[in-house]
Amino acid sequence: MRRKLIGILLLGFASGLPYMLVFSTLTAWLRDVGISLTEIGFFAWLVLTYSLKFLWAPFVDRYSVLGFKVFGKRRGWILFSQSVIFLSLIGMSLIDPLQNIQLLALFAFFAAFFGSIQDVAVDALRIEIGEAKEQGDLAASYQLGYRVAILVATSMALIFADLYSWAYVYQLMGILMLIGSAGALICYEPNNQEIAILRFDEALLGAFKDFFNRFGLWSAALLLLIISTYRLTDIVMGPMAMPFYLDLGFSKTEIGALVKTIALFGSVIGFFIGGLLIKRISLFNALLFGGLCVLFTNLFFAYVASAQANISLLSLIVGLDSFAAGLVGTVNIAFLTSLVSKKFTAVQYAMLTSFMMLPGKFFSGFSGILADYYISTSSLQMGWTYFFYTTSAMSIPALLLILIYKNNHADNST
């Protein structure tokens, strides 16, 4: 079990690194050099690849990567994807956003696209190497690695950008992808006899049919609605977080050294509390608690925007928000894992995570337009306040849907 936990920990790190570098840290880079919030918001669509990964998940289930077969199907895809991500990050480091933002976007797209392929393979491997009773610990280990990657790709990246340059940062991050390669080599890949080797169309249709057959039409539809709305608030808010900190007047070093470091500790506490809550108060009660935490932390950001900015207050709120994100992350992974059939491991988990991310990623592309509109029609402080009021309200639909599901399923189980 220890080997599994270490391997998944390192793979969680490898999954978090490219995602943050094209979703969060990239927005800081762009804002730092003077790119508008509207343009920055559109960059959020790059990570739509993570929301659409169910489209290429059947290929991960069906085929092995030529030249990487010796590592197995899952690990082969992981190592191949990590190689492309490495090259993409190096490519990004060579581009000046003010001179060629389109080419920067292209390299970022490749990093995001193959990051999503890596996620499909890592999720499948995580589910297949663990028994049902081990999935909570594996999810927590994955989240720990992922959160450490967030610290490295944000906090360390921001500090190094202040000390050196953004080019140096992205070159260093590319090299750190080798940690994920070590994780892939540590994990033993089991021979999953239950996996269905199907054509692309059969895999997608089969995964959907299996899901609806197991839960029934009404319950399956309600579960998909919960999944698609549960992370709406933090996903839509995400691209604007770094520009918000910079607009408040904080330096990259202040944000990286204090705010993001506190964020790591908050998230680590959050995902362990999330695992504990699942065992103590049931999965759906934990989902409710996590959703409420996200709603209130966004309201706290609205207060920070309207109050006199100071680093201590911002750090406190970021810590609370990261606690909520860590808790929600662990609970959500356990929730999605509980819904997956091992006959369609990669396809079905990718399908569910796509339902989770697609609405948020779509609307996040307009987050910059929304923030620019609020700021242009009021003031910088009040504009950001209205923005966070809006993102807070996006938590309400999921909370109502969870209550409806709980009322119709007295045992609160999936």
C-alpha positions as a Markdown table, in Angstrom:
| # | Residue | x | y | z |
|---|---|---|---|---|
| 1 | Met | 0.0 | 0.0 | 0.0 |
| 2 | Arg | 2.9 | 2.4 | 0.8 |
| 3 | Arg | 4.2 | 2.0 | -2.8 |
| 4 | Lys | 0.8 | 2.8 | -4.2 |
| 5 | Leu | 0.4 | 5.9 | -2.0 |
| 6 | Ile | 3.9 | 7.3 | -3.0 |
| 7 | Gly | 3.3 | 6.6 | -6.7 |
| 8 | Ile | -0.1 | 8.3 | -6.7 |
| 9 | Leu | 1.3 | 11.2 | -4.6 |
| 10 | Leu | 3.9 | 11.9 | -7.3 |
| 11 | Leu | 1.4 | 11.4 | -10.1 |
| 12 | Gly | -0.9 | 13.9 | -8.3 |
| 13 | Phe | 2.0 | 16.4 | -8.4 |
| 14 | Ala | 2.5 | 15.8 | -12.1 |
| 15 | Ser | -1.3 | 16.3 | -12.7 |
| 16 | Gly | -1.4 | 19.5 | -10.8 |
| 17 | Leu | 1.7 | 21.1 | -12.3 |
| 18 | Pro | 0.6 | 21.7 | -16.0 |
| 19 | Tyr | -2.9 | 22.5 | -15.0 |
| 20 | Met | -1.9 | 25.4 | -12.7 |
| 21 | Leu | 0.7 | 26.6 | -15.2 |
| 22 | Val | -1.8 | 27.1 | -18.0 |
| 23 | Phe | -4.7 | 28.1 | -15.7 |
| 24 | Ser | -3.6 | 30.1 | -12.7 |
| 25 | Thr | 0.1 | 31.1 | -13.0 |
| 26 | Leu | -0.3 | 32.0 | -16.7 |
| 27 | Thr | -2.9 | 34.6 | -15.7 |
| 28 | Ala | -0.5 | 36.2 | -13.3 |
| 29 | Trp | 2.2 | 36.3 | -16.1 |
| 30 | Leu | -0.3 | 37.9 | -18.5 |
| 31 | Arg | -1.6 | 40.4 | -16.0 |
| 32 | Asp | 2.0 | 41.2 | -14.9 |
| 33 | Val | 2.9 | 42.3 | -18.4 |
| 34 | Gly | -0.3 | 44.3 | -19.0 |
| 35 | Ile | -2.7 | 42.0 | -20.8 |
| 36 | Ser | -6.4 | 42.9 | -20.2 |
| 37 | Leu | -8.7 | 40.9 | -17.9 |
| 38 | Thr | -10.9 | 40.1 | -20.9 |
| 39 | Glu | -8.1 | 38.5 | -22.8 |
| 40 | Ile | -6.9 | 36.7 | -19.7 |
| 41 | Gly | -10.4 | 35.3 | -19.2 |
| 42 | Phe | -10.4 | 33.8 | -22.7 |
| 43 | Phe | -7.2 | 31.8 | -21.8 |
| 44 | Ala | -9.4 | 29.9 | -19.3 |
| 45 | Trp | -10.8 | 28.1 | -22.4 |
| 46 | Leu | -7.4 | 26.4 | -22.9 |
| 47 | Val | -8.2 | 24.1 | -20.1 |
| 48 | Leu | -11.5 | 23.1 | -21.7 |
| 49 | Thr | -9.4 | 20.1 | -22.8 |
| 50 | Tyr | -9.7 | 18.8 | -19.2 |
| 51 | Ser | -13.5 | 19.1 | -19.5 |
| 52 | Leu | -13.6 | 17.3 | -22.9 |
| 53 | Lys | -11.2 | 14.5 | -22.0 |
| 54 | Phe | -14.0 | 11.9 | -22.1 |
| 55 | Leu | -13.7 | 12.2 | -25.9 |
| 56 | Trp | -10.2 | 10.8 | -26.0 |
| 57 | Ala | -10.5 | 8.6 | -22.9 |
| 58 | Pro | -11.7 | 5.6 | -25.1 |
| 59 | Phe | -8.3 | 5.7 | -26.9 |
| 60 | Val | -6.5 | 5.6 | -23.6 |
| 61 | Asp | -8.7 | 2.5 | -22.7 |
| 62 | Arg | -8.3 | 0.8 | -26.1 |
| 63 | Tyr | -4.7 | 1.6 | -27.3 |
| 64 | Ser | -1.2 | 1.6 | -26.0 |
| 65 | Val | 1.3 | 4.3 | -27.0 |
| 66 | Leu | 3.8 | 3.1 | -29.7 |
| 67 | Gly | 7.2 | 3.1 | -28.2 |
| 68 | Phe | 5.9 | 3.1 | -24.6 |
| 69 | Lys | 4.2 | -0.3 | -24.5 |
| 70 | Val | 6.9 | -1.8 | -22.3 |
| 71 | Phe | 5.6 | 0.4 | -19.4 |
| 72 | Gly | 2.0 | -0.9 | -19.8 |
| 73 | Lys | -1.1 | 0.9 | -21.2 |
| 74 | Arg | -1.7 | 3.4 | -18.4 |
| 75 | Arg | 1.9 | 4.1 | -17.5 |
| 76 | Gly | 2.8 | 4.4 | -21.2 |
| 77 | Trp | 0.2 | 7.1 | -21.8 |
| 78 | Ile | 1.3 | 8.9 | -18.6 |
| 79 | Leu | 5.0 | 9.0 | -19.6 |
| 80 | Phe | 4.2 | 10.0 | -23.2 |
| 81 | Ser | 2.0 | 12.8 | -22.1 |
| 82 | Gln | 4.6 | 14.0 | -19.6 |
| 83 | Ser | 7.2 | 14.2 | -22.4 |
| 84 | Val | 4.9 | 16.4 | -24.5 |
| 85 | Ile | 4.0 | 18.6 | -21.5 |
| 86 | Phe | 7.8 | 19.1 | -20.8 |
| 87 | Leu | 8.4 | 20.3 | -24.4 |
| 88 | Ser | 5.3 | 22.6 | -24.3 |
| 89 | Leu | 6.4 | 24.3 | -21.1 |
| 90 | Ile | 9.9 | 24.9 | -22.6 |
| 91 | Gly | 8.2 | 26.3 | -25.7 |
| 92 | Met | 6.1 | 28.7 | -23.6 |
| 93 | Ser | 9.3 | 29.9 | -21.8 |
| 94 | Leu | 10.7 | 31.1 | -25.2 |
| 95 | Ile | 7.7 | 33.4 | -26.0 |
| 96 | Asp | 7.0 | 37.0 | -25.1 |
| 97 | Pro | 3.2 | 37.4 | -24.6 |
| 98 | Leu | 3.3 | 41.0 | -25.8 |
| 99 | Gln | 4.9 | 40.0 | -29.1 |
| 100 | Asn | 3.2 | 36.7 | -29.9 |
| 101 | Ile | 0.4 | 35.9 | -27.6 |
| 102 | Gln | -1.1 | 33.5 | -30.2 |
| 103 | Leu | 2.0 | 31.2 | -30.2 |
| 104 | Leu | 2.0 | 31.3 | -26.4 |
| 105 | Ala | -1.6 | 30.2 | -26.4 |
| 106 | Leu | -0.7 | 27.3 | -28.8 |
| 107 | Phe | 2.0 | 25.9 | -26.6 |
| 108 | Ala | -0.3 | 26.3 | -23.6 |
| 109 | Phe | -2.9 | 24.4 | -25.4 |
| 110 | Phe | -0.6 | 21.5 | -26.0 |
| 111 | Ala | 0.4 | 21.5 | -22.3 |
| 112 | Ala | -3.3 | 21.5 | -21.4 |
| 113 | Phe | -4.3 | 18.9 | -24.0 |
| 114 | Phe | -1.7 | 16.3 | -23.0 |
| 115 | Gly | -2.2 | 17.2 | -19.3 |
| 116 | Ser | -5.8 | 16.1 | -19.8 |
| 117 | Ile | -4.6 | 12.8 | -21.4 |
| 118 | Gln | -2.3 | 12.3 | -18.5 |
| 119 | Asp | -5.2 | 12.9 | -16.1 |
| 120 | Val | -7.3 | 10.2 | -17.8 |
| 121 | Ala | -4.5 | 7.6 | -17.5 |
| 122 | Val | -3.6 | 8.6 | -13.9 |
| 123 | Asp | -7.3 | 8.4 | -12.8 |
| 124 | Ala | -7.7 | 5.0 | -14.4 |
| 125 | Leu | -4.4 | 3.8 | -12.8 |
| 126 | Arg | -5.5 | 5.1 | -9.4 |
| 127 | Ile | -8.8 | 3.4 | -9.5 |
| 128 | Glu | -7.4 | 0.1 | -10.8 |
| 129 | Ile | -4.5 | -0.3 | -8.4 |
| 130 | Gly | -6.7 | 0.1 | -5.3 |
| 131 | Glu | -9.4 | -1.9 | -3.6 |
| 132 | Ala | -12.6 | 0.0 | -2.7 |
| 133 | Lys | -11.5 | 0.4 | 0.9 |
| 134 | Glu | -8.2 | 2.0 | -0.3 |
| 135 | Gln | -9.7 | 4.6 | -2.6 |
| 136 | Gly | -10.2 | 7.2 | 0.2 |
| 137 | Asp | -6.5 | 7.0 | 1.1 |
| 138 | Leu | -5.4 | 7.0 | -2.6 |
| 139 | Ala | -7.6 | 10.1 | -3.2 |
| 140 | Ala | -6.1 | 11.9 | -0.3 |
| 141 | Ser | -2.6 | 11.0 | -1.5 |
| 142 | Tyr | -3.4 | 12.2 | -5.0 |
| 143 | Gln | -4.8 | 15.5 | -3.5 |
| 144 | Leu | -1.7 | 16.0 | -1.4 |
| 145 | Gly | 0.6 | 15.7 | -4.5 |
| 146 | Tyr | -1.8 | 17.9 | -6.5 |
| 147 | Arg | -1.8 | 20.6 | -3.8 |
| 148 | Val | 2.0 | 20.5 | -3.5 |
| 149 | Ala | 2.1 | 21.1 | -7.2 |
| 150 | Ile | -0.2 | 24.0 | -6.8 |
| 151 | Leu | 2.3 | 25.5 | -4.3 |
| 152 | Val | 5.2 | 24.9 | -6.6 |
| 153 | Ala | 3.5 | 26.2 | -9.7 |
| 154 | Thr | 2.1 | 29.3 | -8.0 |
| 155 | Ser | 4.0 | 30.3 | -4.9 |
| 156 | Met | 7.5 | 29.2 | -6.0 |
| 157 | Ala | 6.8 | 30.3 | -9.6 |
| 158 | Leu | 5.7 | 33.8 | -8.5 |
| 159 | Ile | 8.8 | 34.3 | -6.2 |
| 160 | Phe | 11.1 | 33.1 | -8.9 |
| 161 | Ala | 9.4 | 35.3 | -11.5 |
| 162 | Asp | 10.2 | 38.3 | -9.2 |
| 163 | Leu | 13.8 | 37.2 | -8.7 |
| 164 | Tyr | 14.6 | 36.0 | -12.2 |
| 165 | Ser | 12.0 | 35.9 | -15.1 |
| 166 | Trp | 8.9 | 34.2 | -16.3 |
| 167 | Ala | 11.0 | 32.3 | -18.9 |
| 168 | Tyr | 13.2 | 30.8 | -16.2 |
| 169 | Val | 10.1 | 29.8 | -14.2 |
| 170 | Tyr | 8.5 | 27.8 | -17.1 |
| 171 | Gln | 11.8 | 26.1 | -17.9 |
| 172 | Leu | 12.1 | 25.0 | -14.3 |
| 173 | Met | 8.6 | 23.8 | -14.2 |
| 174 | Gly | 9.2 | 21.7 | -17.3 |
| 175 | Ile | 12.1 | 20.0 | -15.6 |
| 176 | Leu | 10.0 | 19.3 | -12.5 |
| 177 | Met | 7.6 | 17.1 | -14.6 |
| 178 | Leu | 10.3 | 14.4 | -14.2 |
| 179 | Ile | 8.9 | 13.9 | -10.7 |
| 180 | Gly | 5.7 | 12.6 | -12.3 |
| 181 | Ser | 7.7 | 10.2 | -14.4 |
| 182 | Ala | 9.2 | 8.7 | -11.2 |
| 183 | Gly | 5.6 | 8.3 | -9.9 |
| 184 | Ala | 4.6 | 6.4 | -13.0 |
| 185 | Leu | 7.6 | 4.1 | -12.7 |
| 186 | Ile | 7.0 | 3.4 | -9.0 |
| 187 | Cys | 3.4 | 2.3 | -9.5 |
| 188 | Tyr | 2.7 | -1.3 | -10.5 |
| 189 | Glu | 0.1 | -1.5 | -13.3 |
| 190 | Pro | -2.4 | -4.4 | -12.7 |
| 191 | Asn | -4.0 | -6.3 | -15.5 |
| 192 | Asn | -7.6 | -5.1 | -15.4 |
| 193 | Gln | -9.6 | -8.0 | -16.7 |
| 194 | Glu | -12.9 | -6.1 | -16.3 |
| 195 | Ile | -12.0 | -3.4 | -18.8 |
| 196 | Ala | -14.1 | -3.3 | -21.9 |
| 197 | Ile | -12.0 | -3.1 | -25.1 |
| 198 | Leu | -14.5 | -1.3 | -27.4 |
| 199 | Arg | -14.6 | 1.0 | -30.4 |
| 200 | Phe | -14.7 | 4.7 | -29.7 |
| 201 | Asp | -18.5 | 5.0 | -30.2 |
| 202 | Glu | -19.1 | 1.8 | -28.3 |
| 203 | Ala | -17.0 | 3.0 | -25.3 |
| 204 | Leu | -18.8 | 6.3 | -25.0 |
| 205 | Leu | -22.3 | 4.9 | -25.5 |
| 206 | Gly | -21.5 | 1.9 | -23.3 |
| 207 | Ala | -20.2 | 4.1 | -20.5 |
| 208 | Phe | -23.3 | 6.3 | -20.6 |
| 209 | Lys | -25.6 | 3.3 | -20.8 |
| 210 | Asp | -23.9 | 1.5 | -18.0 |
| 211 | Phe | -24.2 | 4.6 | -15.8 |
| 212 | Phe | -27.9 | 5.1 | -16.4 |
| 213 | Asn | -28.6 | 1.4 | -16.1 |
| 214 | Arg | -26.9 | 1.2 | -12.7 |
| 215 | Phe | -28.6 | 4.3 | -11.2 |
| 216 | Gly | -31.8 | 4.7 | -13.1 |
| 217 | Leu | -32.9 | 7.6 | -15.4 |
| 218 | Trp | -34.0 | 10.0 | -12.7 |
| 219 | Ser | -31.2 | 9.4 | -10.2 |
| 220 | Ala | -28.5 | 9.3 | -12.9 |
| 221 | Ala | -29.7 | 12.6 | -14.4 |
| 222 | Leu | -29.8 | 14.2 | -10.9 |
| 223 | Leu | -26.3 | 13.0 | -10.2 |
| 224 | Leu | -25.0 | 14.5 | -13.4 |
| 225 | Leu | -26.6 | 17.8 | -12.5 |
| 226 | Ile | -25.0 | 17.8 | -9.1 |
| 227 | Ile | -21.6 | 17.0 | -10.7 |
| 228 | Ser | -21.9 | 19.7 | -13.3 |
| 229 | Thr | -22.8 | 22.5 | -10.8 |
| 230 | Tyr | -20.8 | 21.5 | -7.7 |
| 231 | Arg | -17.5 | 23.1 | -8.7 |
| 232 | Leu | -19.0 | 26.0 | -10.6 |
| 233 | Thr | -18.0 | 28.7 | -8.1 |
| 234 | Asp | -14.4 | 28.0 | -7.7 |
| 235 | Ile | -13.8 | 27.1 | -11.4 |
| 236 | Val | -15.4 | 30.4 | -12.6 |
| 237 | Met | -13.5 | 32.4 | -10.0 |
| 238 | Gly | -10.2 | 30.7 | -10.7 |
| 239 | Pro | -8.8 | 32.6 | -13.7 |
| 240 | Met | -9.4 | 35.9 | -11.9 |
| 241 | Ala | -7.7 | 35.1 | -8.6 |
| 242 | Met | -4.2 | 36.0 | -9.5 |
| 243 | Pro | -5.2 | 39.2 | -11.4 |
| 244 | Phe | -7.3 | 40.1 | -8.3 |
| 245 | Tyr | -4.3 | 39.8 | -6.0 |
| 246 | Leu | -2.2 | 41.9 | -8.3 |
| 247 | Asp | -4.9 | 44.5 | -8.8 |
| 248 | Leu | -5.0 | 44.9 | -5.0 |
| 249 | Gly | -1.4 | 46.1 | -5.2 |
| 250 | Phe | 0.4 | 43.1 | -3.8 |
| 251 | Ser | 3.8 | 42.0 | -5.3 |
| 252 | Lys | 4.4 | 38.6 | -6.9 |
| 253 | Thr | 6.8 | 37.8 | -4.0 |
| 254 | Glu | 4.1 | 38.7 | -1.4 |
| 255 | Ile | 1.5 | 36.6 | -3.1 |
| 256 | Gly | 3.9 | 33.7 | -3.6 |
| 257 | Ala | 5.7 | 33.7 | -0.2 |
| 258 | Leu | 2.8 | 34.3 | 2.1 |
| 259 | Val | -0.6 | 33.9 | 0.4 |
| 260 | Lys | 0.1 | 30.8 | -1.5 |
| 261 | Thr | 2.1 | 29.2 | 1.3 |
| 262 | Ile | -0.8 | 29.6 | 3.6 |
| 263 | Ala | -3.0 | 28.2 | 0.8 |
| 264 | Leu | -1.1 | 25.0 | 0.8 |
| 265 | Phe | -1.5 | 24.4 | 4.6 |
| 266 | Gly | -5.2 | 25.3 | 4.3 |
| 267 | Ser | -5.7 | 22.8 | 1.5 |
| 268 | Val | -3.8 | 20.0 | 3.2 |
| 269 | Ile | -6.0 | 20.4 | 6.2 |
| 270 | Gly | -9.0 | 20.6 | 4.0 |
| 271 | Phe | -8.5 | 17.3 | 2.1 |
| 272 | Phe | -7.7 | 15.4 | 5.2 |
| 273 | Ile | -10.8 | 16.8 | 6.9 |
| 274 | Gly | -12.7 | 15.9 | 3.7 |
| 275 | Gly | -11.6 | 12.3 | 4.0 |
| 276 | Leu | -12.6 | 12.3 | 7.7 |
| 277 | Leu | -16.0 | 13.8 | 7.0 |
| 278 | Ile | -16.8 | 11.1 | 4.4 |
| 279 | Lys | -16.3 | 8.4 | 7.1 |
| 280 | Arg | -18.0 | 10.3 | 9.9 |
| 281 | Ile | -21.0 | 12.1 | 8.4 |
| 282 | Ser | -21.5 | 10.3 | 5.0 |
| 283 | Leu | -20.5 | 11.3 | 1.5 |
| 284 | Phe | -23.5 | 13.5 | 0.7 |
| 285 | Asn | -23.4 | 15.4 | 3.9 |
| 286 | Ala | -19.7 | 16.0 | 3.2 |
| 287 | Leu | -20.6 | 17.3 | -0.2 |
| 288 | Leu | -23.1 | 19.7 | 1.4 |
| 289 | Phe | -20.6 | 21.0 | 3.9 |
| 290 | Gly | -18.0 | 21.5 | 1.2 |
| 291 | Gly | -20.4 | 23.4 | -1.0 |
| 292 | Leu | -21.3 | 25.8 | 1.9 |
| 293 | Cys | -17.6 | 26.4 | 2.6 |
| 294 | Val | -17.0 | 27.4 | -1.0 |
| 295 | Leu | -20.0 | 29.8 | -1.0 |
| 296 | Phe | -18.9 | 31.6 | 2.2 |
| 297 | Thr | -15.2 | 31.9 | 1.3 |
| 298 | Asn | -16.2 | 33.7 | -1.9 |
| 299 | Leu | -18.3 | 36.1 | 0.1 |
| 300 | Phe | -15.1 | 36.6 | 2.2 |
| 301 | Phe | -13.2 | 37.6 | -1.0 |
| 302 | Ala | -16.0 | 40.1 | -1.7 |
| 303 | Tyr | -15.3 | 41.6 | 1.8 |
| 304 | Val | -11.5 | 41.7 | 1.1 |
| 305 | Ala | -12.2 | 43.5 | -2.2 |
| 306 | Ser | -14.3 | 46.2 | -0.5 |
| 307 | Ala | -12.1 | 46.6 | 2.6 |
| 308 | Gln | -8.7 | 48.2 | 3.0 |
| 309 | Ala | -6.3 | 45.7 | 1.4 |
| 310 | Asn | -3.7 | 44.2 | 3.7 |
| 311 | Ile | -1.7 | 41.0 | 3.3 |
| 312 | Ser | -2.7 | 39.5 | 6.6 |
| 313 | Leu | -6.4 | 39.7 | 5.8 |
| 314 | Leu | -5.9 | 38.4 | 2.3 |
| 315 | Ser | -3.8 | 35.5 | 3.6 |
| 316 | Leu | -6.5 | 34.5 | 6.1 |
| 317 | Ile | -9.2 | 34.4 | 3.5 |
| 318 | Val | -7.0 | 32.6 | 1.0 |
| 319 | Gly | -6.2 | 30.0 | 3.7 |
| 320 | Leu | -10.0 | 29.5 | 4.4 |
| 321 | Asp | -10.7 | 29.3 | 0.6 |
| 322 | Ser | -7.9 | 26.7 | 0.2 |
| 323 | Phe | -9.3 | 24.7 | 3.1 |
| 324 | Ala | -12.6 | 24.7 | 1.3 |
| 325 | Ala | -11.0 | 23.7 | -2.0 |
| 326 | Gly | -9.0 | 20.9 | -0.4 |
| 327 | Leu | -12.0 | 19.5 | 1.4 |
| 328 | Val | -14.2 | 19.8 | -1.8 |
| 329 | Gly | -11.4 | 18.2 | -3.9 |
| 330 | Thr | -11.2 | 15.1 | -1.7 |
| 331 | Val | -14.9 | 14.7 | -1.3 |
| 332 | Asn | -15.5 | 15.2 | -5.0 |
| 333 | Ile | -12.9 | 12.6 | -6.0 |
| 334 | Ala | -14.4 | 10.1 | -3.6 |
| 335 | Phe | -17.9 | 11.0 | -4.9 |
| 336 | Leu | -17.0 | 10.5 | -8.6 |
| 337 | Thr | -15.0 | 7.3 | -7.8 |
| 338 | Ser | -18.0 | 5.8 | -6.1 |
| 339 | Leu | -20.0 | 6.3 | -9.3 |
| 340 | Val | -17.5 | 4.5 | -11.7 |
| 341 | Ser | -17.8 | 1.0 | -13.0 |
| 342 | Lys | -14.5 | -0.8 | -13.5 |
| 343 | Lys | -15.7 | -2.0 | -16.9 |
| 344 | Phe | -15.3 | 1.5 | -18.1 |
| 345 | Thr | -12.8 | 2.9 | -15.7 |
| 346 | Ala | -11.0 | 5.6 | -17.8 |
| 347 | Val | -14.0 | 6.5 | -20.0 |
| 348 | Gln | -16.5 | 6.8 | -17.2 |
| 349 | Tyr | -14.4 | 8.7 | -14.8 |
| 350 | Ala | -13.3 | 11.0 | -17.6 |
| 351 | Met | -17.0 | 11.4 | -18.5 |
| 352 | Leu | -17.9 | 12.4 | -15.0 |
| 353 | Thr | -15.0 | 14.8 | -14.5 |
| 354 | Ser | -15.9 | 16.3 | -17.8 |
| 355 | Phe | -19.5 | 16.9 | -16.6 |
| 356 | Met | -17.9 | 18.5 | -13.5 |
| 357 | Met | -15.6 | 20.9 | -15.3 |
| 358 | Leu | -17.3 | 21.7 | -18.6 |
| 359 | Pro | -19.9 | 24.2 | -17.4 |
| 360 | Gly | -17.4 | 26.0 | -15.1 |
| 361 | Lys | -14.7 | 26.2 | -17.7 |
| 362 | Phe | -17.1 | 27.5 | -20.3 |
| 363 | Phe | -18.4 | 30.3 | -18.1 |
| 364 | Ser | -14.8 | 31.0 | -16.7 |
| 365 | Gly | -13.9 | 32.2 | -20.2 |
| 366 | Phe | -16.3 | 35.1 | -19.6 |
| 367 | Ser | -15.0 | 35.8 | -16.1 |
| 368 | Gly | -12.6 | 38.5 | -17.4 |
| 369 | Ile | -15.5 | 40.2 | -19.3 |
| 370 | Leu | -17.6 | 40.1 | -16.2 |
| 371 | Ala | -14.8 | 41.5 | -14.0 |
| 372 | Asp | -14.0 | 44.2 | -16.5 |
| 373 | Tyr | -17.6 | 45.2 | -16.8 |
| 374 | Tyr | -18.1 | 45.5 | -13.0 |
| 375 | Ile | -14.9 | 47.5 | -12.6 |
| 376 | Ser | -15.7 | 49.8 | -15.6 |
| 377 | Thr | -19.2 | 50.6 | -14.3 |
| 378 | Ser | -18.2 | 51.2 | -10.6 |
| 379 | Ser | -14.7 | 51.2 | -9.3 |
| 380 | Leu | -11.8 | 48.7 | -8.9 |
| 381 | Gln | -12.8 | 47.7 | -5.4 |
| 382 | Met | -16.5 | 47.6 | -5.9 |
| 383 | Gly | -16.1 | 45.9 | -9.3 |
| 384 | Trp | -14.2 | 43.0 | -7.7 |
| 385 | Thr | -16.8 | 42.9 | -4.8 |
| 386 | Tyr | -19.7 | 42.5 | -7.3 |
| 387 | Phe | -17.7 | 39.8 | -9.1 |
| 388 | Phe | -17.3 | 37.7 | -6.0 |
| 389 | Tyr | -21.0 | 38.1 | -5.0 |
| 390 | Thr | -21.8 | 36.6 | -8.4 |
| 391 | Thr | -19.4 | 33.7 | -8.0 |
| 392 | Ser | -20.8 | 33.0 | -4.5 |
| 393 | Ala | -24.3 | 32.7 | -5.9 |
| 394 | Met | -23.2 | 30.1 | -8.3 |
| 395 | Ser | -22.9 | 27.6 | -5.4 |
| 396 | Ile | -26.6 | 27.6 | -4.6 |
| 397 | Pro | -27.9 | 25.3 | -7.4 |
| 398 | Ala | -25.6 | 22.5 | -6.5 |
| 399 | Leu | -26.6 | 22.7 | -2.8 |
| 400 | Leu | -30.3 | 22.6 | -3.7 |
| 401 | Leu | -29.7 | 19.6 | -6.0 |
| 402 | Ile | -27.8 | 17.7 | -3.3 |
| 403 | Leu | -30.7 | 18.3 | -0.9 |
| 404 | Ile | -33.2 | 17.0 | -3.4 |
| 405 | Tyr | -31.1 | 13.8 | -4.0 |
| 406 | Lys | -30.7 | 13.3 | -0.2 |
| 407 | Asn | -34.5 | 13.5 | 0.3 |
| 408 | Asn | -35.1 | 10.9 | -2.4 |
| 409 | His | -32.3 | 8.6 | -1.1 |
| 410 | Ala | -32.7 | 8.2 | 2.6 |
| 411 | Asp | -29.5 | 6.1 | 2.9 |
| 412 | Asn | -27.4 | 8.9 | 1.3 |
| 413 | Ser | -25.4 | 6.3 | -0.6 |
| 414 | Thr | -24.5 | 6.0 | -4.2 |
